Amino acid sequence: FFLAIRYGNASTATILQFLGPVFIIVCLAIQYRKLPPRIDVISLMIAVLGTILVVTNGKIGTLALSAAGIFWGIMAGVSQASYTLIPRRLLEQFDARLVTGLGMFIGSILFWPLILTTKIPSITPFTVGSFAYIIIFGTMASYLCYLQSVKYIPASTTGMLSAFEPLTANVLSVLWFHETLGTFQTLGAVLILSTAFLQAMALKGK
């Protein structure tokens, strides 16, 4: 996700990460060997169309973003999808806090060689505060809430309702970083975010 921001920008990175629910729908269909519900298929088609608009800005055949930014954004979506699907059975046996904590700890081991071999830049109070915010709110709290929701609603719905993340990122990117999205990119973002409301309506209908 951070690589997607580095090679693209915060708003498009979160939009592409929101493709995670698409992978969740496909994986659930394969796992249970049956076609997904009609609302999921419609959501998937809308999300794919929205993504095409975001990465091309309406100019089919050209990319409005760097290839690296698109790649890492999609990989972030795949990662998010796996984080929703795999721990579902674990949550039936263990507390969500334990699953989140162990998952973060084991995942961090892979980065220890990089940390030990990379020169650490000068540390300032702003740096410490930024890291603390990312660790506590951007990682621990967010994934704990994310996993906790899987215990009460379907994984596909959880993924779709995470649309508030790219919505927030877009608003903050415009207000804070003064980033702009093209007309078709904005339309694509709206299409992707609209899948959350489709899922919410389907859930309410049940």
Summary of the structure (lengths in Angstrom):
residues: 206
radius of gyration: 17.8
end to end distance: 33.4
largest distance: 54.3
contacts: 638
relative contact order: 0.19
helix: 78%
strand: 0%
